[in-house]
């Protein structure tokens, strides 16, 4: 049996979102994993340019091919080469039509697909549902995503294996105290201020991250913590920024809520480290890599209890799970952490056991071996 893997992606290095992070780590795992006999790995990326992979730390540039948005060339190359691979992994359901074509051209090739979040359990066309039948196996990133797929699309549970996302093995080191103090001062925060932090794109099309509920909880919290502040980091669209600013003014939080805009990857570690608590009570998070990144930097975390965040917090063993629709519950959770922060610092041993890169790689290898059997 051949042990050759072709990993098809939309973007790997050309964007900084959670799915792109998954692709980088999965690509590294696929390259490194040792399978019986000789093995090769290749990564085809539809939208990245070849130069985007130059100097990357995850895998040799030689196994990466970027097509720079040339969709027809991407499709032609995949169909031409697919017979050489016993397994093709799709990074996203938007590649499912290509998976279907591969199955027609090379019926013996195993098709495996990553399933992240709302793209597989939200509204889906009948066409995509039919095309999904070409998959020999699906890898949901959380139990929530797996359950949703089975409920909504009747995808067999026997063909799903949950694989939680892991921490990037190249996360920057925890910043020193001087750097933390410098950044807090740059934002105008006092050492005594209590800082809430959320890292998320502010999008008028994706109103499920819960930052508005956090803001609604803040007026009561200010009575006990006058120095409470909220730092909202991430890109935004103008409509949503205007909404957040109007809500802050309505709640009397104009000077307490700060919107930073996009934060470069190299600056994220420092931003996590200045926070007293990371809070994002989302409703439709597929998993939430940002949660495990916050916990890596020793930050107490509050998340929603109705989506994939439950997996990221190990069912509440690593942080607090609150009802994302209950402003009082969110406020109570924040109050608990701010009143006794040290009691809610995540258990590092459990964090590494659950989301370490090496464990992720072993689990992915086991899944692929099962599919090939």
ZITA-V235834 format. One record per residue. N is the residue number from 1. D_CENTER is the distance of its C-alpha to the mean C-alpha in whole Angstrom. Layout:
n->(N & N)
d_center->(D_CENTER & D_CENTER)
This chain:
n->(1 & 2 & 3 & 4 & 5 & 6 & 7 & 8 & 9 & 10 & 11 & 12 & 13 & 14 & 15 & 16 & 17 & 18 & 19 & 20 & 21 & 22 & 23 & 24 & 25 & 26 & 27 & 28 & 29 & 30 & 31 & 32 & 33 & 34 & 35 & 36 & 37 & 38 & 39 & 40 & 41 & 42 & 43 & 44 & 45 & 46 & 47 & 48 & 49 & 50 & 51 & 52 & 53 & 54 & 55 & 56 & 57 & 58 & 59 & 60 & 61 & 62 & 63 & 64 & 65 & 66 & 67 & 68 & 69 & 70 & 71 & 72 & 73 & 74 & 75 & 76 & 77 & 78 & 79 & 80 & 81 & 82 & 83 & 84 & 85 & 86 & 87 & 88 & 89 & 90 & 91 & 92 & 93 & 94 & 95 & 96 & 97 & 98 & 99 & 100 & 101 & 102 & 103 & 104 & 105 & 106 & 107 & 108 & 109 & 110 & 111 & 112 & 113 & 114 & 115 & 116 & 117 & 118 & 119 & 120 & 121 & 122 & 123 & 124 & 125 & 126 & 127 & 128 & 129 & 130 & 131 & 132 & 133 & 134 & 135 & 136 & 137 & 138 & 139 & 140 & 141 & 142 & 143 & 144 & 145 & 146 & 147 & 148 & 149 & 150 & 151 & 152 & 153 & 154 & 155 & 156 & 157 & 158 & 159 & 160 & 161 & 162 & 163 & 164 & 165 & 166 & 167 & 168 & 169 & 170 & 171 & 172 & 173 & 174 & 175 & 176 & 177 & 178 & 179 & 180 & 181 & 182 & 183 & 184 & 185 & 186 & 187 & 188 & 189 & 190 & 191 & 192 & 193 & 194 & 195 & 196 & 197 & 198 & 199 & 200 & 201 & 202 & 203 & 204 & 205 & 206 & 207 & 208 & 209 & 210 & 211 & 212 & 213 & 214 & 215 & 216 & 217 & 218 & 219 & 220 & 221 & 222 & 223 & 224 & 225 & 226 & 227 & 228 & 229 & 230 & 231 & 232 & 233 & 234 & 235 & 236 & 237 & 238 & 239 & 240 & 241 & 242 & 243 & 244 & 245 & 246 & 247 & 248 & 249 & 250 & 251 & 252 & 253 & 254 & 255 & 256 & 257 & 258 & 259 & 260 & 261 & 262 & 263 & 264 & 265 & 266 & 267 & 268 & 269 & 270 & 271 & 272 & 273 & 274 & 275 & 276 & 277 & 278 & 279 & 280 & 281 & 282 & 283 & 284 & 285 & 286 & 287 & 288 & 289 & 290 & 291 & 292 & 293 & 294 & 295 & 296 & 297 & 298 & 299 & 300 & 301 & 302 & 303 & 304 & 305 & 306 & 307 & 308 & 309 & 310 & 311 & 312 & 313 & 314 & 315 & 316 & 317 & 318 & 319 & 320 & 321 & 322 & 323 & 324 & 325 & 326 & 327 & 328 & 329 & 330 & 331 & 332 & 333 & 334 & 335 & 336 & 337 & 338 & 339 & 340 & 341 & 342 & 343 & 344 & 345 & 346 & 347 & 348 & 349 & 350 & 351 & 352 & 353 & 354 & 355 & 356 & 357 & 358 & 359 & 360 & 361 & 362 & 363 & 364 & 365 & 366 & 367 & 368 & 369 & 370 & 371 & 372 & 373)
d_center->(34 & 32 & 28 & 27 & 23 & 22 & 18 & 18 & 15 & 15 & 14 & 13 & 15 & 16 & 13 & 10 & 7 & 3 & 6 & 8 & 7 & 7 & 10 & 12 & 11 & 13 & 15 & 16 & 17 & 19 & 21 & 22 & 22 & 26 & 27 & 31 & 33 & 32 & 28 & 27 & 24 & 23 & 20 & 21 & 19 & 20 & 19 & 19 & 23 & 24 & 24 & 21 & 20 & 23 & 23 & 20 & 19 & 17 & 20 & 23 & 24 & 26 & 24 & 22 & 23 & 22 & 24 & 23 & 23 & 26 & 25 & 29 & 29 & 25 & 27 & 30 & 29 & 27 & 29 & 32 & 30 & 28 & 31 & 31 & 28 & 28 & 24 & 22 & 18 & 16 & 13 & 13 & 16 & 17 & 19 & 20 & 24 & 24 & 23 & 26 & 28 & 28 & 29 & 32 & 33 & 32 & 32 & 32 & 28 & 25 & 22 & 19 & 16 & 12 & 11 & 8 & 9 & 12 & 13 & 15 & 16 & 17 & 20 & 21 & 24 & 26 & 26 & 23 & 24 & 26 & 25 & 22 & 25 & 25 & 22 & 24 & 21 & 17 & 14 & 12 & 9 & 11 & 14 & 14 & 13 & 15 & 18 & 17 & 18 & 21 & 22 & 22 & 23 & 25 & 23 & 24 & 23 & 24 & 22 & 19 & 18 & 14 & 12 & 10 & 7 & 9 & 10 & 11 & 14 & 15 & 14 & 17 & 20 & 20 & 22 & 26 & 28 & 29 & 26 & 25 & 28 & 28 & 25 & 26 & 29 & 28 & 27 & 30 & 29 & 31 & 31 & 32 & 29 & 26 & 23 & 20 & 17 & 14 & 12 & 11 & 12 & 16 & 16 & 19 & 18 & 15 & 17 & 15 & 13 & 16 & 17 & 21 & 21 & 21 & 23 & 26 & 26 & 27 & 30 & 31 & 29 & 31 & 34 & 33 & 31 & 33 & 31 & 27 & 25 & 22 & 20 & 17 & 16 & 14 & 16 & 18 & 20 & 24 & 24 & 21 & 22 & 26 & 25 & 23 & 26 & 29 & 27 & 27 & 31 & 32 & 31 & 32 & 29 & 30 & 30 & 28 & 25 & 23 & 21 & 20 & 19 & 16 & 16 & 16 & 14 & 17 & 18 & 15 & 16 & 19 & 18 & 16 & 19 & 21 & 20 & 22 & 19 & 15 & 15 & 13 & 15 & 13 & 14 & 12 & 8 & 7 & 6 & 5 & 4 & 6 & 9 & 9 & 10 & 12 & 14 & 14 & 16 & 18 & 17 & 18 & 15 & 16 & 14 & 15 & 17 & 16 & 13 & 10 & 10 & 13 & 12 & 10 & 13 & 15 & 17 & 18 & 19 & 17 & 17 & 19 & 18 & 20 & 20 & 19 & 22 & 24 & 25 & 27 & 25 & 22 & 25 & 26 & 23 & 23 & 27 & 26 & 24 & 26 & 29 & 28 & 25 & 26 & 26 & 22 & 21 & 19 & 20 & 20 & 21 & 19 & 16 & 17 & 18 & 15 & 12 & 15 & 14 & 18 & 17 & 14 & 17 & 20 & 18 & 17 & 20 & 22 & 20 & 21 & 25 & 25 & 24 & 27 & 30)
